[in-house]
């Protein structure tokens, strides 16, 4: 029997699954890790010591569990992104990987490239304004601030394309990741913007483009020795992990949405035609010729963890009980959850958290419920903009935050949308296994392993209250932005 190996390098761990062609999990393995935060605004990972070594370890563990007579028919790796990995000619990383939008070091480069190319030109061609999520300004930052590293570099990669290169020797990047390497990719045309890309990359060659479902090469003898995956095994391009996870739960048709409840919130919606919105990211999708909108917050579960820590470290169950005892609307308490700045839709790294309406009668439970509701108001703001491109028809929720009954219910009540909860929520590695099967021709292209276990529906009794509070919430950021920006210079 042919088995499929999927591995995802997430923010907090690397996870791998071995799956048969019916979608049944044969074995799984997880290795926790952490990112490095060497300076304010920096977020990094050692791509060799963390990503590659963990892929090797997980591959060895899982291939050792392949039943006698079976074999690994294909593999696919996804990872956090978009990231920047700069390597020499021997594929040795020359500095730690610069992570996605949580790394905000390239603020000056965002401004200078926007001025150089023109804000409207960037929006017209790349489809998305430059922000901390974009890779182009990060390459420019290395060129300006670490010129020796830049000059020694012979290739640049995302997290998954670095692993694909280690496995196959191929210099290739999937279209989805490339479409987040703003402003170097023309999303409408699914191709590099050669003029701008060469200006930013200089002597660095551009990777060959492939769709996430395409075979990019086969496992080399050296990679086989390191990973235990047999030489000659097809390697599929893969994508950024959120898109692999969306694929794993059947988010594939126009109007399908995924809400990922994690340390941050990440949202994906498949669309049927090109749509540019300066408050969102438009990207190439997973399947050939497809498009998607995406959005991400800077905090979500991380805000809840912070509150748990600063309010005494009570158990999660106790805190949920306290918050559940508070009525919807938190009795007039409203939270702007911008404790780490904000990505979509405000794109403001200097945004900060605001608690409005606080009184002596409010308790810890009120703060927790209001925090969940504040996150949910942000989700409504994003989904309203998604609707401008294509009305959402189906919303699937995934992620560790689903264990909070308040959070999911608040999102449904505030957005007015039902959420489908999958039976199998393994994550991006499961989507990678499916991509491996499709890419290698071991399962039909339309295969969908997702099964829905339950549905969270809006409570209409809360709609009027939440509409009123949402109006207040939307006014808070513009009303406090100037004062908050002044405060950031003092902290």
C-alpha positions, -999 to 999 in steps of 0.1 A, spaced: 0 0 0 12 35 -8 15 58 22 17 96 22 40 116 44 30 152 54 51 174 76 43 210 88 68 234 105 46 256 126 53 285 149 54 263 180 62 228 167 69 206 137 42 179 131 42 150 108 17 124 98 18 92 78 -16 87 61 -30 60 38 -48 70 6 -82 68 23 -71 95 47 -66 72 77 -37 82 99 -12 54 103 13 73 126 21 108 138 49 126 155 54 161 170 85 180 181 80 213 200 102 243 193 102 280 198 112 311 178 140 334 188 131 371 196 166 386 197 154 422 195 121 441 197 103 435 165 125 406 154 113 370 151 137 343 138 143 306 136 175 286 127 163 269 95 189 241 97 190 234 134 152 236 138 133 231 106 156 207 87 167 186 117 131 183 129 120 172 94 147 146 94 138 133 129 101 131 122 107 115 88 129 88 104 104 82 132 75 79 108 92 58 81 103 34 107 65 27 113 57 19 77 41 -16 78 59 -44 60 50 -45 24 39 -8 23 60 22 12 60 60 12 46 70 -21 51 108 -18 58 135 7 50 172 11 62 198 36 46 231 46 57 257 70 51 291 85 53 319 61 61 339 42 96 338 56 131 346 43 159 321 43 192 332 26 217 304 17 251 301 1 258 279 -29 260 248 -7 225 255 8 239 266 41 218 293 58 238 325 62 216 339 90 185 329 109 153 328 89 133 360 92 97 351 100 64 363 86 44 393 96 53 391 133 88 402 124 84 440 119 121 450 114 117 462 78 95 493 85 119 517 69 122 494 38 84 491 35 83 529 33 112 533 9 100 506 -15 65 520 -14 78 554 -23 101 539 -50 75 518 -68 44 538 -59 16 527 -36 -10 524 -63 13 506 -86 21 480 -59 -16 476 -53 -24 472 -90 4 446 -97 10 428 -64 -26 432 -52 -16 440 -17 2 470 0 36 464 15 34 454 52 54 434 77 40 403 59 59 410 27 92 394 18 105 420 -5 112 446 22 129 419 43 154 411 15 159 449 12 166 451 49 193 424 47 209 442 17 210 474 37 219 462 71 238 429 65 256 435 32 281 408 37 253 382 42 235 395 11 266 394 -11 274 358 0 239 346 -7 232 325 -37 196 317 -32 165 328 -12 138 305 1 106 303 22 104 277 49 89 249 28 110 257 -3 142 255 18 131 220 29 122 211 -7 157 222 -18 173 201 10 152 171 -1 156 174 -39 183 199 -47 158 219 -67 155 257 -65 118 262 -66 90 281 -48 53 274 -48 31 301 -64 12 307 -32 43 316 -12 57 336 -41 24 356 -42 32 367 -6 67 378 -16 54 413 -23 60 433 -44 79 408 -65 50 387 -79 21 398 -102 -8 379 -86 -32 385 -114 -7 369 -139 7 342 -116 43 351 -124 73 370 -111 74 408 -116 108 405 -132 117 442 -131 109 447 -94 121 413 -83 155 419 -100 157 454 -85 152 439 -50 171 406 -53 201 419 -72 224 390 -80 201 365 -64 183 343 -90 145 339 -88 133 304 -79 114 284 -105 76 286 -98 54 255 -92 19 250 -79 15 236 -44 1 203 -59 31 198 -83 59 174 -80 91 195 -78 117 167 -76 126 135 -59 144 127 -27 182 125 -33 205 99 -19 219 123 7 184 134 18 174 98 20 203 90 43 193 120 65 155 114 66 149 77 61 126 85 32 136 63 2 156 80 -26 134 87 -56 103 95 -35 84 123 -52 83 156 -33 54 179 -38 58 217 -35 35 224 -6 26 259 6 24 282 37 9 261 65 -24 280 69 -33 272 33 -24 235 37 -46 234 68 -75 251 49 -70 224 22 -71 197 48 -106 207 59 -121 210 25 -118 248 20 -115 246 -18 -145 261 -35 -152 299 -40 -169 312 -9 -153 286 14 -137 302 44 -113 289 71 -109 306 105 -78 294 123 -80 299 161 -44 301 174 -20 324 190 -31 347 162 -62 344 140 -56 336 104 -84 337 78 -85 323 43 -113 326 17 -112 311 -18 -125 335 -44 -135 330 -80 -120 361 -96 -92 386 -89 -101 411 -62 -77 437 -47 -83 452 -13 -57 474 5 -69 460 39 -64 423 29 -39 400 13 -47 385 -21 -27 354 -29 -25 326 -54 -43 296 -40 -34 260 -35 -48 245 -66 -36 255 -101 -49 289 -112 -69 295 -80 -70 327 -59 -77 334 -22 -80 363 2 -62 361 35 -61 381 67 -43 377 100 -44 393 134 -13 399 155 -28 385 187 -56 361 196 -48 332 218 -16 350 228 -38 377 244 -57 351 264 -25 335 276 -12 369 286 -44 377 306 -41 343 323 -6 351 333 -11 386 346 -43 378 365 -27 352 386 -23 321 364 -56 304 373 -64 272 353 -80 276 319 -111 257 331 -115 281 361 -111 311 339 -136 298 314 -161 292 342 -157 328 354 -161 342 318 -191 320 311 -208 335 342 -206 369 326 -234 378 302 -227 384 265 -214 420 260 -194 418 292 -217 444 308 -203 473 287 -166 463 286 -149 465 252 -114 455 243 -92 464 213 -69 433 212 -39 451 196 -13 442 222 13 434 195 2 460 169 -22 448 143 -20 433 108 -52 432 88 -71 453 83 -54 483 99 -17 473 92 -4 493 122 26 479 141 22 508 166 -14 499 175 -18 489 211 -45 473 233 -73 494 247 -98 485 274 -129 508 274 -157 509 299 -138 494 328 -155 499 362 -149 486 398 -177 461 393 -160 443 364 -141 411 373 -115 389 358 -143 370 341 -154 402 324 -119 408 311 -117 374 296 -151 375 279 -144 410 266 -111 399 252 -127 370 233 -154 394 221 -128 420 210 -110 393 189 -144 383 174 -152 419 165 -119 420 146 -130 388 128 -163 404 118 -144 434 104 -123 411 82 -152 389 71 -172 419 60 -144 428 36 -141 393 24 -178 396 14 -169 424 -9 -150 400 -31 -172 369 -27 -200 363 -2 -189 336 23 -209 305 18 -193 280 42 -171 287 72 -148 260 87 -131 266 121 -98 250 131 -71 254 157 -64 250 194 -87 279 204 -117 257 196 -114 244 232 -128 277 244 -166 275 241 -169 313 246 -146 321 217 -163 302 190 -198 312 201 -188 348 203 -175 347 168 -207 331 155 -229 356 175 -209 386 164 -205 377 127 -239 361 123 -222 330 107 -224 294 115 -191 276 119 -184 240 109 -160 220 132 -142 192 115 -140 157 130 -103 154 120 -84 186 129 -49 174 127 -37 205 109 -15 214 80 4 182 80 -28 163 71 -33 187 43 3 181 32 -4 144 30 -34 150 8 -14 173 -14 13 146 -17 -13 121 -27 -29 144 -53 5 156 -67 19 121 -71 -14 108 -87 -21 84 -58 -55 99 -51 -79 117 -75 -76 155 -76 -110 161 -61 -104 140 -30 -116 155 2 -109 138 35 -127 163 57 -156 152 78 -177 177 98 -184 168 134 -206 196 146 -218 231 139 -217 263 160 -247 285 152 -254 322 160 -277 330 189 -301 356 174 -309 369 209 -275 385 211 -274 401 176 -288 435 185 -265 439 215 -234 429 196 -243 452 166 -243 481 191 -210 470 207 -194 464 173 -202 500 163 -184 512 195 -155 488 189 -150 501 154 -148 537 166 -122 530 193 -92 525 171 -94 557 150 -104 576 181 -74 565 201 -48 560 174 -30 593 178 -27 590 216 -16 554 214 11 562 188 25 589 212 26 563 240 46 538 219 75 562 219 75 561 257 75 523 261 
